[in-house]
Amino acid sequence: MAERPDGTRTPFLPYPVPLRDESGELIGALEHGAETRALDDRLSRTLIPLAKLTTAKQAVALASEAIESCGGAGYVEDTGLPRLLADAHGNTRRCLTRQLNVVAGRST
């Protein structure tokens, strides 16, 4: 059983149950579900690429630091570190392109 804010008790169901007031009108967030979902979708389309871009830029800095910490050996192709740096740069370019598309409204 679950207790509602008005003190009534209702069986607990593991999925969203619309709450209704005495007149039968929906109360709570469910009556605004479409607008909330639309806002969530717009925020997700903007914030997720931005988070990926930030992480990709941090990866470039980390890969550069790793190469520098190894000294001259870090620049040798056999270590694999230059490949990591190149991949990090590529990820940054892809994430930046994605973010620019989102801002321009060309997001899929």
For each residue, the residues with C-beta under 8 A, 3 or more apart:
1: 9 10 11 12
2: 9 10 11 12
3: 7 8 9 10
4: 7 8 9 10 19
5:
6:
7: 3 4
8: 3 4
9: 1 2 3 4
10: 1 2 3 4 17
11: 1 2
12: 1 2
13: 17
14:
15:
16: 30
17: 10 13
18: 26 28 30
19: 4 26 27 28 30
20: 24 25 26 27
21: 24 25 27
22:
23:
24: 20 21
25: 20 21 31
26: 18 19 20 30 31
27: 19 20 21 31
28: 18 19 31
29: 32 33 36
30: 16 18 19 26 33
31: 25 26 27 28
32: 29 35 36
33: 29 30 36 37
34: 37 38
35: 32 38 39
36: 29 32 33 39 40
37: 33 34 40 41
38: 34 35 41 42
39: 35 36 42 43
40: 36 37 43 44
41: 37 38 44 45
42: 38 39 45 46
43: 39 40 46 47
44: 40 41 47 48
45: 41 42 48 49 102 107
46: 42 43 49 50 102 103
47: 43 44 50 51
48: 44 45 51 52
49: 45 46 52 53 95 98 99 102 107
50: 46 47 53 54 99
51: 47 48 54 55
52: 48 49 55 56 95 98
53: 49 50 56 57 92 95 96 98 99
54: 50 51 57 58
55: 51 52 58 59 95
56: 52 53 59 60 88 91 92 94 95
57: 53 54 60 61 92
58: 54 55 61 62
59: 55 56 62 63 88 91 92
60: 56 57 63 64 85 88 89 92
61: 57 58 64 65
62: 58 59 65 66 88
63: 59 60 66 67 81 84 85 88
64: 60 61 67 68 85
65: 61 62 68 69
66: 62 63 69 70 74 81 84
67: 63 64 70 74 75 81 82 85
68: 64 65 71 74
69: 65 66 74
70: 66 67 73 74 79 81
71: 68 74
72: 75 76
73: 70 76 79
74: 66 67 68 69 70 71 79 81 82
75: 67 72 81 82
76: 72 73 79 82
77: 80 82 83
78:
79: 70 73 74 76 82
80: 77 83 84
81: 63 66 67 70 74 75 84 85
82: 67 74 75 76 77 79 85 86
83: 77 80 86 87
84: 63 66 80 81 87 88
85: 60 63 64 67 81 82 88 89
86: 82 83 89 90
87: 83 84 90 91
88: 56 59 60 62 63 84 85 91 92
89: 60 85 86 92 93
90: 86 87 93 94
91: 56 59 87 88 94 95
92: 53 56 57 59 60 88 89 95 96
93: 89 90 96 97
94: 56 90 91 97 98
95: 49 52 53 55 56 91 92 98 99
96: 53 92 93 99 100
97: 93 94 100 101
98: 49 52 53 94 95 101 102 107
99: 49 50 53 95 96 102 103
100: 96 97 103 104
101: 97 98 104 106 107
102: 45 46 49 98 99 105 106 107
103: 46 99 100
104: 100 101
105: 102
106: 101 102
107: 45 49 98 101 102
108:
